[in-house]
């Protein structure tokens, strides 16, 4: 990959490409299939609460370590986020990505780089933002969200919650994704 930072459309395209290659373009996304396709060994272990996930790339070896103490929805997002680092940022050889206090839900609006800066961060703010965008696109592909939402009233919290459960994500992550896709107005978010 070149040093050109991907825009949202490119991130969305790459997420769909990964899903199709892994035969995981279904609801909910099967992250085990994605991990096998990307040749990532996934480990769940007890980590400090502030650590959501870790990606270690050393030569051809790829390991994602996910905090086993976090809610399953957060674990899914953390793993998809680590896949985002691998797919989007693995051009610099051996790398270590440690995601502490991951800002999982800061996807919409005018977040500045400061919102993604952490004192002990090993990644750049734009890398975190891009990995979050990738995770959202991977777990909630626009085509599948549109298909599942077609007969729902997205102004109803219960329908948004239903979609979230269907995709294996939090209500908040689904609300943000729906807003990104223009299916839900920000004023509808509670």
N, C-alpha and C positions, 0 to 999 in steps of 0.2 A: 504494500500500500504506500502511496506517496504521502508526503507531509501535509497535503491539503486536507483541512478539516472537513469532514462530511457534513452536509446540511441535513435537515430533517428528512427530506425526501429520499436522500441516499441512505440514511440510517433505516428508514422504513423498508426500502427496497432490499437492503442487505439482510434485515431480519426475516423477511418473507423468503428470501433465497435460502437462508439457513433452515427455516422450517420445511421448505419443500425438499431440500436435499436430505433432511433427516426423516422424511415421511411423517412429520409431526404437525402438519397443517390441519389441526382439528381442535375441538374444544373439549376439555381444557388441554392446553399444549402439554405434551408429554416431554418433560425436561430430561428424562432419562434417555430418550431417543436423541435429543439434541446433544446431550453430553457424549453419547457414543459417536455421533456423527462428527463432532468437533474433537474427538479423542481426548476428552477431559475426564480425569478421575475425580469423582465427587466424594467428599468426605464430610460427614456431619459430626461435630464434636462440640463440647462445652467450651465456649470462648468467653472472654470478658464481655459483659453486656454491651459495651459500646462498639464491639467489633461485629459487624454484620456478616462479612465475608472476606475471604482472602483468595487471590489468584496467584499461583506461582508458575512461572514459565521458565523452564531451564532446559535449553536445547529443545528436543522433541517432546519432553515430558511436560504435561499440563495437569495441574492439580488445583481444584477449587475446594476450599474449606469453608463450610457454612455453619453458622452458629445454631447448634441443635436446641438451644434454649429459647429461641425466638419462635413466634407463631408461624405456622406452616405457610401462610400467605406471605409473610415477610421473608421466609426462607426461599420461597419460589422467586420473589422479586430479587433477592440478593444473588441467587444463582444466575438468574437471567442477566443481572447487572454485571456479574463477573464474565459471563459469556460476551457481553458487550465490550468489556475491556479487551478480551482475547480477539474478537473479530475486528474491532476498530483501532486498537492501540498496540497490537503485538508486532510492530515493525522494528523495534529497537533491540532485538535479541532477548537475552534473559531479563525478565522483569518480575517485580513483586508488586502486587496491588493489594493494599490493606485498606478496606473500607470501614472507617470508624464513624460512628454517629451518622450513618448514611442518610442523606436527605432524600428518602424514598419518594416523598410526596410533593416535592417542590418542582413540578413540571410545567406549570403554567404561570404566566404573568411575567413581570419584569425582574426576575431574580438576577441579582448581580453576581459577579464572580465571588464576591465576599460571602455570599450565601453558601457557596460550595467550598470555601477555604476552611481547613481545619489546621490547628497549630501543628499537628503531627502527620499531616497529609503527605503521602508519597506520590500523589498524582496531581495533575493540574486541574483547576476548576472546570475547564472546558471538557476534559476527559470524563469527569464525573457526570457532567450534564449530558454528554453524548451517551455514556453507558446507561444512564437512567432512561434516556429516550429510546435506546435500543431495547432495554428490558421491557418497557411499556409496549413497544411495537411487537416484540417477540411474544409476550404473554397475551396481548390483546390485539391481534392483527386486525387492521381496519375492516377488511372484507368479512371476517368472521364476526366482528362486533356488529357490523351493519346487518348481517344475516340474522343474528340472534335477537337484535333489537327491533326488527321490523314490526312486530305486532305488540310492542310494549309502549306504555306511556312513561317516557323517561322523566316526566315532571314528578312522577311518583317515586318516593324513596324506596318503596318495596320492590319496584321493578328494577331500579338501579342495584339494589341489594341482591336481587335474583341474578342479574347479569354478573355481578361480582362473584357470587358463589359458583355460577356456571363456569367462569374462567379461572377460578382459584386465586382470586386477588382480593384485596380489601375493598370495601365500599368506596373509600376515599380515592384509591388508585383508579377504580372504574369511573368514578365521577370526573376525575381529571382527564382520563382518556376520552370520555364522551365529550367533554368540553373541547379538547384538542381536535376532535373529529367534527366539531360543529354540530353535534347532536344534542348538546345540553348547554344552556346558557349559564354563565358563572353565577348569576343571581339565583339559580335554582339550588346551588350548593348550600348546605347548611353549615 
